[in-house]
Structure formats: C-alpha cells, structure tokens
Amino acid sequence: MKILHLADLHIGKLLNGYSLLGEQEKVLKQVLSVIDEKKAEVVVISGDIYDRSIPPKEAMLLYNQFLRKVLIDRNIPVLAISGNHDSAERLEAGNALMEQVHYYVEGIFKKETKRVTIEDDDGEVDFYLIPFADVAQVRALLEDDEIRSFDDAMKKTVEHIVLRKGIRSVVLAHCYAVSESEEHEEEKIDSQKPLSIGGKEFVDAKCFDKFDYTALGHLHRRQKVGTDKVHYPGTLLKYSFSEEKHQKVILLVDLKGDGSVVMEEVPVELEKNVRTIEGRFEDIMEQALEDLHREDFVRFILEDEDMVPDAMGRLKQYYPNAMELRYVFREKEISQILSKTADRKHTVSEMAELFYQENYEEEMSVALKEEVSEILKELGGEEDETN
C-alpha cells in the first residue's frame, strides 16, 4: 500500500505578518502531482492541519479544495488527526458525513482509539488515529492517576490498542518522539509551538514498536526516530528562519505485504525560499542586482558598526519580501549586558545604567540618573529586582 504521509500543514500560517496561503496552495498542487505520479493509495495527515484553532476562512477554503481533489476527483481516502495547533472540536465537526467519501478525521481524544481499515492487493491495513491531547485529558479519560507525563499518556493509550493478528498496522500520532538509542539534542524551531508549558514533552518512540509504521506529526524537520518504522515528514514549507537549512520533502511510504516499509522522498520545489543575507550594507546593495532570488523571504544581518539610515526601506527596493533586519554590534551589546547581569540581581535603575554605559561608553551623569529614577517612581517600580 502506497501511503502519502503529511503533517504540520499549518494552513493559514503567517511569516512575519506575511500570509503564506499562496505558497501553501502551490505546494499542495505539488502534493497532488506526487499522488498522481507515484500512484498513492492513501493520504494521512498527522496533525496541525491549520496554524491556529480558529483558522481564517481562506485557510479553510484551501484545505477543503485540497480534500475535494483527493477524495472526490481521485477517490483516494484521507485519514487525519488533530495537532496542538488545531481545534479538536472544529476539526471533527461533520466527520460522520465526511466518512461517506472516505475522509476519516479524529479531532477529539477518546478512550477507545479510532480504527480505520483499508484494503489493497495484499489484504487489509488497520490505521489507528490518536489525536493530540494534553496529559490531564488522557489521565481523566483513561481513569489512570499514574499518567503524569506525555510519555505516560502515549504509552497507556497504545497499551489500550489491541492489534488484529496478521493484519498490517499504521498509527497516526502528534507528539515529540525520541529514541534512547540515538543522541538527542532538542532543535529550537521558532514555528514549533511547545506541547506544554513546563514539564517534559518527550515520548519514548519504543512505545510504537508493535506497529508496522508510525506516522508522526509535530516536529518540522524531516526525520526518522530510532527505526525505519517511525517517521516525521516535516513541514512542506519553511515556516521560520530556524528552518532555513531544512530540505523539505513530500514523503511516500510503501507498506509491503509482509509489513516492511520502503521510504521515498520527493523534494519540494520552493518558489520562494527562506534565507539570511549577512554583510555590510553597501556590499549587500551592490550585490542585489546580481541576486536571482530577490523574491525570497529574507532576513538581513548587517555587520556595519553604526546604524544605517532607512536600511530596511532601501533594502526593500530590491528585496520586496525582506522580513527582518538585525545588527551584529547590537546583538553583541545585548549579549554583554545579559552576561554582566547574569551573576547577580539588579534593580531596574541599575539595568538602565548598564544599558546606557554599553551604548555610549560612558557612565550616566548624576542628573540623568535622577531623571531615570523619577520616571521609574512614576511608573511605580523603581526598585524592582530583575535576574
């Protein structure tokens, strides 16, 4: 069975205030082309279909258009779960009706995991749909007070799933899975919303060992976890500058009759890339005319020793999608201030003095100190300590 594995579509996403709906429409057309060329038989979407719980109308129209082209025009089943960005209730609304055209979506976590069975030439394949839920929800529904972490919650959920003997199995889940057998270093991705505030998000990937394939969502970088049976497809587009070096792909899974899997990655063709340009302002401006990719989403890091007047406005004459502008010297200054304040507590007025000293390379005058003190008193927080 050829399965096209998607996750983290984030339809309706904004990049520095810029709507990515146009880019998302183009990349979903690439997905449709891959479905046709590779003869995919099933599409699975492992959460974060939308970027927010109440998506804009245009985002919903785009997703519905994509579903129609897969379900109706191509008669291919789609199985989906909610992620931590989605509204579980909204996503699941009308699912009984949608199942008539083979759209199976599980938004709300339930005590009994939804199973969908689809046949191919080699027999049946059972798909198990585990939507995102926080630890408290799982603990309450499974009536198990020992569930205290995401790892506990996923292990207990999977334990409740009884596989049918001799039937191939695929599970969809939205979580942060890690493998003890591999070195794990958490990658900071700005567009990746934490699953919880405080506490550990990680789930041991070994809890998915009994399934023939685990289709995960949540992590934005394409990767496998531990074994060849557990995969994240990553996002189809780059949703932050921290994803600048990622290779985005459309992931195909060929689930063989014996339960083994063969993976294939089709590179996504990005019309507008996300990239950083570093250097001195005048050098960047000189090279701009020779840049063949000026429509990209660009972040500039300037190495000039002083602020450049109207730098962003001038850069946007060549780079209409310029999104950020930073100075190396400013970041060094902020870093120095933070390092000086890290070892002891400071009042707000002391922090202001340190900041002034870093910017003007001299100490505040007595008159200026008194003026700052008066302003802070008016604000009602003169001697509040900060770390």
Disulfide bonds with the S-S distance in Angstrom:
none
